């Protein structure tokens, strides 16, 4: 414990260095803007702005990416409450009571409730990250190639069994990602695969270009098709709003703690923030004395889902840093950013790059505190961004995407790849296919393949090595159970229904 506290102090010191502090502030402002603008979101904003980090030191780069995410978590509440337009998927639950409260002439109070709840969820998530990450990483140091592959299988199984989407669609997305990751040179033999004689394909598909197209351009195409009609409320936060909101949060401390705990738990599995916010809202409503107030501007209906959303967002960094398993699409994109710096997420990060890891953890504390101050002080300014016509904002975003894609390798072909991936992203959204599993497979495909082949080489080609105790076997068993969980839960449900209440 004492060592963790010492390392945390050093990490906060790194985050407080003038350059890193400035980067965090810039990231937060950009993140809030990303969160405010419908059609973007945390994963899209991080994907679009990853090229900015290429020339940065690794610590500053990860601070920028993480701060964009924290800012987006806060910013999504502004549009949900003032405009009844969820800036993020996990902000949908906030519209149920946030917008009605704003309609009653209390927009500032509703924003204060949301921001304070977000901050509490963030603190819980960062506490988990600060004190549990070293323990998990110490255990994970015992992993060899077989154990690493079993963790990879567990990661993809979690997306299939717990991701909340159609299992076949998730599997399809994963397989597409594996195919894309296999394009180019075989990392073991050096042979070319699926290049079809093209020199441009020898290097494979760059992760940055893929996520810029999938998340950034794909969302823009979808938003342009759907169109937006924005009518909102003024979002000024007064000292009275701050005082009344703080008292209200204290009165509803049970909903606050409930939301934070649910969020931190759900953040450990893929896509946890959105279901966490709805789950917290449902539990808060069920436990309330006045259930009829929900949907009419109930404070608990804002506090619980917002605490859950930010708790899930921050705790998603725990499995990503320690095991290389991102708990959210945004963390999957951030993990790709780490790999750009030559850093492989997992237990060795704590041993080989302790300053980087603790600098990141320290920046989570600083970034979330700064984020609360920024959104409380400048909420009206961020809300005013939505008054700008989308016809003006859209081409600017597309232009930024194109610059980011070109800047990776200074090749025009990468812009064409970005457009192709943008069409892919648009089709995935239209057909309701999840993009996060495909992105994760694109990022982890080479790593999973290398771990599998190394394990088989060590064992002389015997697949039994993948199921050896004491580590690989239980992880594989859990992965198989999770993979088939939708089927298992369906069978259990039918059995309960056939038995009946008696």
C-alpha positions in Angstrom: 0.0 0.0 0.0 2.8 2.4 1.0 4.6 1.7 -2.3 1.5 2.3 -4.3 0.9 5.6 -2.6 4.5 6.6 -3.3 4.2 5.6 -6.9 0.9 7.5 -7.2 2.6 10.6 -5.7 5.3 10.3 -8.4 2.7 9.8 -11.1 0.8 12.9 -10.0 4.1 14.8 -10.0 4.6 13.7 -13.6 1.1 14.8 -14.6 1.6 18.1 -12.9 4.7 19.0 -15.0 3.9 22.2 -16.9 3.9 20.6 -20.4 1.9 17.6 -19.3 -0.6 19.8 -17.4 -1.0 22.0 -20.5 -1.6 18.9 -22.7 -4.2 17.6 -20.2 -6.1 20.9 -20.3 -6.0 21.0 -24.1 -7.2 17.4 -24.2 -10.1 18.1 -21.8 -11.3 21.1 -23.8 -11.2 19.1 -27.0 -12.9 16.2 -25.3 -15.8 18.3 -24.0 -16.3 19.6 -27.5 -16.2 16.1 -28.9 -18.7 15.0 -26.2 -21.0 17.9 -26.9 -21.1 17.4 -30.7 -23.6 14.6 -31.6 -22.2 12.2 -34.1 -18.7 12.2 -32.6 -18.1 10.7 -29.1 -15.1 9.6 -27.1 -13.9 6.8 -29.4 -14.3 9.0 -32.5 -12.6 12.0 -31.0 -9.6 10.0 -29.7 -9.3 8.3 -33.1 -9.4 11.5 -35.1 -6.8 13.2 -32.8 -4.4 10.3 -32.4 -2.1 11.7 -35.1 -1.4 14.7 -32.8 0.4 12.4 -30.4 2.8 10.9 -32.9 5.5 13.6 -32.2 4.8 13.7 -28.5 6.6 11.9 -25.7 4.7 8.8 -24.7 3.5 10.1 -21.4 2.2 13.4 -22.8 0.6 11.5 -25.7 -1.4 9.1 -23.4 -2.4 12.0 -21.2 -3.8 13.8 -24.2 -5.8 10.8 -25.4 -7.1 10.0 -21.9 -8.0 13.6 -21.2 -10.0 13.7 -24.5 -11.9 10.7 -23.1 -12.5 12.3 -19.7 -13.7 15.5 -21.3 -16.0 13.6 -23.6 -17.6 11.8 -20.6 -18.4 15.2 -19.1 -19.4 16.8 -22.3 -22.0 14.2 -23.3 -24.1 15.4 -20.3 -24.4 18.9 -21.7 -26.3 18.0 -24.8 -28.4 15.4 -23.0 -29.6 17.8 -20.4 -29.9 21.1 -22.4 -30.8 19.8 -25.9 -32.3 16.3 -25.2 -29.7 14.9 -27.6 -27.4 12.3 -26.1 -23.8 13.4 -27.1 -22.7 9.9 -26.1 -24.5 6.5 -26.0 -24.1 6.3 -22.2 -25.8 9.8 -21.9 -29.1 8.5 -23.1 -30.3 7.7 -19.6 -29.4 11.3 -18.5 -32.1 12.7 -20.9 -34.9 10.9 -19.0 -34.8 13.3 -16.0 -32.1 15.8 -17.1 -34.0 17.4 -19.9 -37.3 17.6 -17.9 -35.5 19.4 -15.0 -34.0 21.8 -17.6 -37.5 22.4 -19.0 -38.7 23.3 -15.5 -36.3 26.2 -15.5 -33.4 24.5 -13.7 -30.8 23.7 -16.3 -27.9 24.9 -14.2 -29.0 22.7 -11.3 -29.3 19.6 -13.6 -25.8 20.2 -15.0 -24.4 20.5 -11.5 -26.0 17.2 -10.5 -24.6 15.5 -13.6 -21.1 16.9 -13.3 -20.7 16.1 -9.5 -22.0 12.6 -10.2 -19.5 12.2 -13.0 -16.7 13.3 -10.7 -17.7 10.8 -8.0 -17.8 8.0 -10.5 -14.4 9.0 -11.8 -12.9 9.0 -8.3 -14.1 5.5 -7.7 -12.8 4.3 -11.0 -9.4 5.9 -10.5 -9.1 4.5 -7.0 -9.6 1.1 -8.5 -7.0 1.8 -11.1 -4.5 3.2 -8.6 -4.6 0.3 -6.1 -5.8 -2.8 -8.0 -3.7 -2.4 -11.2 -0.4 -3.2 -9.5 -1.8 -6.3 -7.9 -3.3 -7.6 -11.2 -0.1 -6.8 -13.1 2.1 -8.7 -10.5 0.0 -11.8 -11.0 0.0 -11.4 -14.8 3.8 -11.4 -14.9 3.6 -15.2 -14.6 2.0 -15.4 -18.1 3.8 -17.1 -20.9 2.7 -17.4 -24.6 -0.1 -19.9 -23.8 -1.4 -17.7 -20.9 -1.3 -14.6 -23.1 -3.2 -16.3 -25.8 -5.8 -17.5 -23.3 -6.3 -13.9 -22.2 -6.7 -12.9 -25.9 -9.4 -15.6 -26.2 -11.1 -14.3 -23.0 -11.1 -10.8 -24.5 -12.8 -11.7 -27.7 -15.2 -14.1 -25.8 -16.2 -11.2 -23.6 -17.2 -9.2 -26.6 -19.2 -12.1 -28.0 -20.9 -13.2 -24.7 -21.1 -9.9 -22.8 -21.0 -7.2 -25.4 -24.8 -6.9 -25.6 -24.9 -7.1 -29.4 -25.9 -10.0 -31.6 -23.3 -12.7 -31.1 -23.0 -13.6 -34.8 -22.6 -10.0 -35.8 -19.9 -9.6 -33.1 -18.1 -12.7 -34.4 -18.3 -11.4 -38.0 -16.7 -8.1 -36.9 -13.9 -10.0 -35.1 -13.2 -12.2 -38.1 -13.0 -9.1 -40.4 -10.6 -7.5 -38.0 -8.4 -10.7 -38.0 -8.4 -10.7 -41.8 -7.4 -7.0 -41.9 -4.6 -7.6 -39.3 -3.2 -10.5 -41.4 -2.6 -8.3 -44.5 1.0 -7.6 -45.1 4.2 -9.3 -43.9 4.0 -12.4 -41.6 5.8 -11.3 -38.4 7.2 -14.8 -37.9 8.3 -16.0 -41.3 8.5 -12.7 -43.2 6.2 -14.1 -46.0 3.7 -11.7 -47.7 0.0 -12.4 -47.1 -3.0 -11.1 -49.0 -1.0 -8.3 -50.7 -2.1 -9.4 -54.2 1.1 -7.9 -55.7 0.5 -4.4 -54.2 3.5 -2.7 -52.7 1.1 -0.4 -50.7 -0.4 -3.4 -48.9 3.0 -4.9 -47.8 2.9 -2.8 -44.6 -0.7 -3.8 -43.8 -3.4 -1.5 -42.7 -2.3 1.2 -40.3 -4.4 1.2 -37.1 -4.7 5.0 -36.9 -6.1 5.3 -40.5 -8.5 2.5 -39.8 -10.0 4.1 -36.6 -10.1 7.6 -38.2 -12.2 6.2 -41.0 -14.3 3.8 -39.0 -15.1 6.0 -36.1 -14.6 9.6 -37.4 -15.7 9.5 -41.0 -18.2 6.7 -40.5 -20.1 8.6 -37.8 -20.1 11.8 -39.9 -21.6 10.0 -42.9 -24.4 8.6 -40.6 -25.1 11.9 -39.0 -25.3 13.7 -42.4 -27.8 11.1 -43.5 -30.0 11.3 -40.4 -29.8 15.1 -40.0 -30.0 17.1 -36.8 -32.6 19.5 -35.4 -31.2 21.2 -32.3 -33.3 23.2 -29.9 -31.9 23.7 -26.4 -32.0 25.5 -23.1 -29.4 28.0 -21.8 -26.8 26.2 -19.7 -25.4 28.9 -17.3 -24.3 27.5 -13.9 -24.7 29.9 -11.0 -23.3 29.8 -7.5 -26.8 29.0 -6.2 -27.0 26.1 -8.7 -23.7 24.8 -7.4 -24.9 25.1 -3.8 -28.3 23.6 -4.3 -26.9 20.8 -6.5 -24.2 19.9 -4.0 -26.9 19.6 -1.3 -29.1 17.5 -3.6 -26.2 15.1 -4.4 -25.6 14.7 -0.6 -29.3 14.0 -0.1 -29.2 11.3 -2.8 -25.9 9.7 -1.7 -27.4 6.2 -2.0 -28.1 6.7 -5.7 -24.6 8.3 -6.1 -22.8 5.3 -4.5 -25.1 2.8 -6.3 -24.3 4.4 -9.7 -20.6 4.6 -9.0 -20.3 1.0 -7.8 -22.4 -0.4 -10.8 -20.3 1.7 -13.2 -16.9 0.5 -11.8 -18.1 -3.1 -12.0 -19.6 -2.9 -15.5 -16.5 -1.0 -16.7 -14.4 -4.1 -16.4 -16.3 -5.8 -19.3 -16.5 -4.6 -22.9 -19.0 -1.9 -23.6 -19.9 -1.4 -20.0 -20.6 2.3 -19.8 -23.9 2.3 -21.7 -25.5 -0.7 -19.9 -24.2 0.6 -16.6 -26.0 3.9 -17.0 -29.3 2.2 -17.8 -28.8 -0.4 -15.0 -28.1 2.3 -12.5 -31.1 4.3 -13.6 -33.3 1.2 -13.2 -32.0 0.3 -9.7 -32.3 4.0 -8.6 -35.9 4.0 -9.7 -36.8 0.7 -8.1 -35.3 1.8 -4.8 -36.9 5.3 -4.8 -39.9 6.1 -2.6 -41.4 8.3 -5.2 -41.1 6.3 -8.4 -43.6 8.5 -10.2 -41.1 11.4 -10.0 -38.7 9.6 -12.4 -39.1 11.0 -15.9 -40.3 14.3 -14.5 -36.9 15.7 -13.4 -36.0 13.5 -10.4 -32.5 14.3 -9.1 -31.7 10.6 -8.5 -32.5 9.9 -12.2 -29.6 12.2 -13.2 -27.2 11.3 -10.4 -27.2 7.4 -10.7 -26.7 7.0 -14.4 -24.1 9.8 -14.7 -22.0 8.3 -11.8 -22.3 4.9 -13.5 -21.2 6.2 -16.9 -18.0 7.9 -15.6 -17.2 5.1 -13.2 -17.4 2.6 -16.1 -15.3 4.9 -18.3 -12.4 5.2 -15.9 -12.5 1.6 -14.6 -12.3 0.4 -18.2 -8.6 1.5 -18.1 -7.8 -1.2 -15.4 -8.0 -4.3 -17.6 -6.5 -2.4 -20.5 -3.4 -1.4 -18.7 -2.9 -4.6 -16.8 -4.0 -7.3 -19.2 -4.3 -5.6 -22.6 -8.1 -6.1 -22.5 -9.9 -2.8 -23.2 -13.2 -2.3 -21.3 -14.7 0.1 -23.8 -14.3 1.1 -27.5 -12.5 4.2 -26.5 -10.0 2.2 -24.4 -9.5 0.0 -27.5 -8.5 3.1 -29.5 -6.3 4.4 -26.7 -4.6 0.9 -26.5 -3.8 1.3 -30.2 -2.3 4.6 -29.4 0.0 3.0 -26.8 1.2 0.5 -29.4 2.1 3.4 -31.7 4.6 4.4 -29.0 6.0 0.9 -29.0 4.4 0.1 -25.6 2.4 -3.2 -25.3 -0.4 -3.0 -22.7 0.0 -5.7 -20.1 1.9 -6.5 -16.9 5.3 -5.7 -18.3 4.4 -2.1 -18.6 4.6 -1.8 -14.8 8.1 -3.3 -14.8 9.6 -1.7 -17.9 7.8 1.6 -18.0 6.7 2.3 -14.5 7.0 6.1 -15.0 4.7 5.9 -18.0 2.0 3.8 -16.2 2.0 5.9 -13.0 2.2 9.1 -15.0 -1.0 7.9 -16.8 -2.7 7.0 -13.5 -1.7 10.4 -12.0 -3.1 12.2 -15.0 -6.4 10.4 -14.4 -6.7 12.1 -11.1 -5.6 15.5 -12.4 -7.6 15.2 -15.6 -10.9 14.4 -13.9 -10.5 17.1 -11.3 -9.7 19.6 -14.0 -12.6 18.4 -16.1 -15.1 19.1 -13.3 -13.8 22.7 -13.0 -13.8 23.2 -16.8 -17.4 22.1 -17.4 -18.8 23.9 -14.4 -17.1 27.2 -15.5 -17.6 27.0 -19.2 -20.8 24.9 -19.7 -22.6 27.8 -21.6 -19.7 28.2 -23.9 -19.6 24.5 -24.8 -23.4 24.5 -25.2 -23.1 27.4 -27.7 -21.1 25.2 -30.0 -24.3 23.4 -30.9 -25.7 26.7 -32.3 -23.2 26.5 -35.1 -24.8 24.9 -38.2 -23.7 21.3 -38.7 -23.1 22.1 -42.4 -20.2 24.2 -41.2 -18.9 21.8 -38.5 -19.1 18.7 -40.7 -16.5 19.7 -43.4 -14.1 20.9 -40.7 -14.2 17.4 -39.1 -13.8 15.6 -42.4 -10.8 17.9 -43.2 -9.2 17.1 -39.8 -9.7 13.4 -40.4 -8.0 13.7 -43.8 -5.1 15.6 -42.3 -4.7 13.0 -39.6 -4.7 10.1 -42.0 -2.2 11.7 -44.4 0.1 12.7 -41.5 0.7 9.1 -40.5 2.9 8.2 -43.5 2.6 11.2 -45.8 0.9 9.1 -48.4 -2.2 9.9 -50.5 -3.2 6.3 -50.5 -3.9 6.5 -46.8 -6.6 9.1 -47.4 -8.3 6.6 -49.8 -8.0 3.9 -47.1 -9.6 6.3 -44.7 -12.5 6.8 -47.0 -12.9 3.0 -47.5 -12.9 2.5 -43.8 -15.3 5.3 -43.4 -17.8 3.5 -45.7 -17.2 0.4 -43.6 -18.0 2.3 -40.5 -21.1 3.7 -42.0 -22.3 0.3 -43.1 -21.5 -1.2 -39.7 -23.6 1.5 -38.0 -26.5 1.1 -40.5 -26.5 -2.7 -40.1 -26.0 -2.5 -36.3 -22.7 -4.3 -36.3 -20.3 -3.5 -33.4 -17.1 -1.8 -34.5 -15.1 -2.1 -31.3 -14.6 -5.9 -31.7 -13.3 -5.4 -35.2 -10.9 -2.6 -34.1 -9.7 -4.8 -31.2 -9.0 -7.7 -33.6 -7.2 -5.4 -35.9 -5.0 -4.2 -33.0 -4.5 -7.6 -31.3 -4.5 -9.9 -34.3 -0.7 -10.0 -34.7 -0.2 -10.3 -31.0 -2.7 -13.2 -30.6 -1.2 -15.0 -33.6 2.4 -14.6 -32.3 1.4 -15.9 -28.9 -0.4 -18.9 -30.4 2.5 -19.8 -32.7 5.1 -19.4 -29.9 3.0 -21.6 -27.6 2.7 -24.3 -30.2 6.4 -24.1 -31.1 7.3 -24.6 -27.4 5.0 -27.6 -27.0 6.1 -29.2 -30.3 2.7 -28.5 -31.9 0.5 -29.9 -29.2 -2.6 -27.7 -28.6 -2.8 -29.1 -25.0 -0.4 -26.4 -24.0 -3.2 -23.9 -24.4 -5.2 -25.7 -21.6 -2.4 -26.2 -19.1 -3.0 -25.4 -15.4 -2.6 -23.4 -13.3 -3.3 -20.3 -15.3 -4.2 -21.1 -18.9 -6.8 -23.8 -18.1 -9.1 -21.7 -15.8 -8.9 -18.7 -18.1 -9.9 -20.9 -21.1 -12.8 -22.4 -19.2 -14.0 -18.9 -18.2 -13.6 -17.8 -21.8 -15.6 -20.8 -23.1 -18.4 -20.2 -20.6 -18.6 -16.5 -21.4 -18.5 -17.2 -25.2 -21.6 -19.5 -24.9 -23.2 -17.4 -22.1 -26.1 -16.1 -24.4 -27.0 -19.7 -25.1 -26.6 -20.8 -21.5 -28.7 -17.9 -20.1 -31.4 -18.6 -22.7 -31.6 -22.3 -21.7 -31.7 -21.3 -18.0 -34.4 -18.8 -18.7 -36.5 -21.4 -20.5 -36.1 -23.9 -17.6 -37.3 -21.3 -15.1 -40.3 -20.5 -17.2 -41.2 -24.2 -17.7 -40.9 -24.8 -13.9 -43.1 -21.7 -13.2 -43.4 -19.6 -10.1 -44.4 -22.6 -8.0 
